[in-house]
Amino acid sequence: MNVIVLDTITGQKIESEQTHFKDYDIWWWTEGNGGCDCNRAMMFTDDIDDAMEAQMREANPELKEHQSYCYGEKRFLVVAVDPMPKSYTLLDFNDGYSDSILTKFGII
């Protein structure tokens, strides 16, 4: 299953088959760690992930170095899945993202 993720800020798309995420299953993408920006960010450049980490730490200075918060569901959308598993839609892969971002990028 090839999952294509869009960075809604830069417009860059990455295919899971081109990353170490190529063998991850449906559950990981829809309900597991792949369902939020924390892990989806790692598909892109280290600069993107590092900038998001720095932004999170600036907003939360109480965090110790080994601590973190989830980035949430705000930036990285699954825009295609090939083949799309039966009984799934792109909404299942983007659960938790706001209706406004889902509408803006044609998911709903």
Stockholm file with secondary structure:
# STOCKHOLM 1.0

chainA/1-108         MNVIVLDTITGQKIESEQTHFKDYDIWWWTEGNGGCDCNRAMMFTDDIDDAMEAQMREANPELKEHQSYCYGEKRFLVVAVDPMPKSYTLLDFNDGYSDSILTKFGII
#=GR chainA/1-108 SS CEEEEEETTTCCEEEGGGSTTTTCCHHHHHTSGGGSHHHHGGGSCHHHHHHHHHHHHHHCTTCCTTCCCCCCSSSEEEEEEESCCTTCCHHHHTTTSCHHHHHHTTCC
#=GC SS_cons         CEEEEEETTTCCEEEGGGSTTTTCCHHHHHTSGGGSHHHHGGGSCHHHHHHHHHHHHHHCTTCCTTCCCCCCSSSEEEEEEESCCTTCCHHHHTTTSCHHHHHHTTCC
//
